[in-house]
Amino acid sequence: MKHIAILGCTGSIGCSTLQIIRQNPDLFKVKCLIAGNNTNLLLQQAQEFLPDIVAIDNSNNIEMLKQHLPSSCKLFVGSHEVLLALQQNYDLVISAVVGIAGLLPTITAIKAGNNIALANKESLVCGGDLINQLAKKHNVSILPIDSEHNALWQIINSCGIEAIDSIVLTASGGPFLNFTGDIKTITVADALKHPKWQMGAKISIDSATMMNKGLEVIEAYYLFAGITSDQIKVLIHPQSIVHGLVNYRDGSSFAMLSEPDMKISIGSALNFPHRLTNHNKLCLKQIAKLEFFDVDLNKFPAFKLCQQALQNKGSSLITLNASNEVAVEAFLQQKIAFWQIPAIIEETLNRANFSSPSCFEEIININQLAKNIAQQLIANI
């Protein structure tokens, strides 16, 4: 029986994780549920799974939680108490918060000696070296949940990393892979229509700009020690059946194939080194064809910005992520157009001139300074 804490329990990854736990009550016990502000769903989850700790970062409905929360659940409220909840001991912490907001909670869980099932790619994007050092110090394993990284992780665990020539992340191409119209006409609703995955608003927009795949390249660089940035490739694969591919120097290649179902990758991390039963199985006979294309850097300039930031590393990665968070939020609020998202990011990178961070506090400071630049650029539009 594994004791599980879920950071971001009301989001897409959190809900999928709970679905797996619901189907395997003999293998997993939810000990801690942590949400951002979705009080109603958090309460429903707490009433079903009866964790020891229920924590919420920001809510205007605390009295309702206090009134209806099961008596066996201890309530933690506010960002400080969220961190206290993560200082407890768990077999695995699911880190599924979107954005830089997941950095401090993930760090806190690592310092407590908890293994991490990571879906919060921004933590590694902004603090990859420091997080890896911290995980090594506390003997903590970081298990990737994102389908592409999980696929590569499974292959590398089986076949080794020593003789790798390259690793390949696949990308669906998002809603605008075959778009030929005027980019200035793209609406928020258009950008949210992902063809394969059901995700939150922020990551859906990141997928539409291909920023998400660029961030995943950076994440892969820090996840797989010994792999250089030049060895990490990306192919557009609209069918989303091949999630990751590892090419070895002897000419052999290993791919991980599955239906586009996040529960498969979540389950492999939850129950590692054993495998769960998932009834959503792949049938190759029903797949007409598998297609692969190079990324069009002219069509997806945000992806190119990620590649450049990875070459520069340091504060460039923090600035990249911070300005993207600001630009995406502005687009969702219809303050800027879709095509202006990468333009804001690029100009922020041009204007920022920060030293590389030597501690997590400096990451948070650089993140805020970069956000200030991006917000000022948007205000001047």
Secondary structure, DSSP 8 states (H G I E B T S, - for coil): -EEEEEETTTSHHHHHHHHHHHH-TTTEEEEEEEESS-HHHHHHHHHHH--SEEEESS-S-HHHHHHHS-TT-EEEESHHHHHHHTTS--SEEEE---SGGGHHHHHHHHHTT--EEE--HHHHHHHHHHHHHHHHHTT--EEE-SHHHHHHHHHHHHH-STTEEEEEEEE--GGGTT--S-GGG--HHHHT--SS----HHHHHHHHHTHHHHHHHHHHHHHSTT--GGGEEEEE-TT--EEEEEEETTS-EEEEE--S-HHHHHHHHHTTTS----S----GGG------B---TTT-HHHHHHHHHHHH-THHHHHHHHHHHHHHHHHHTTSS-TTHHHHHHHHHHHH------SSHHHHHHHHHHHHHHHHHHHHT-
